[in-house]
């Protein structure tokens, strides 16, 4: 094979690999935000389609008090990431724990899993309650 032909062939392979990578990559944008309880309450009040309020505390904590209509996935469960991975990644989430330590880690996992829109409540349910927002028992 002539050198010019080899260069052309290599250039074609390079172009095809770039196109294959571009076509297979996820171009969905992500919005991951740490928000105040007031901003989280506004997101919930606006009630975007499919909104999920996600409590990542333990069952005992969840049973004591929670935000209205929250679902729970225990951060300490061995299969926590697998449970998150089964959730709809295209709907918005308001995520909280007790004070924000677990939720900050959970939000990183949600980002890695490709969740599109996540709002983390700054200071967790403790700050939510301290700011005067309602909880359920």
Order of alpha helices (4+ residues) and beta strands (2+ residues): alpha-beta-alpha-beta-alpha-beta-alpha-beta-alpha-beta-alpha
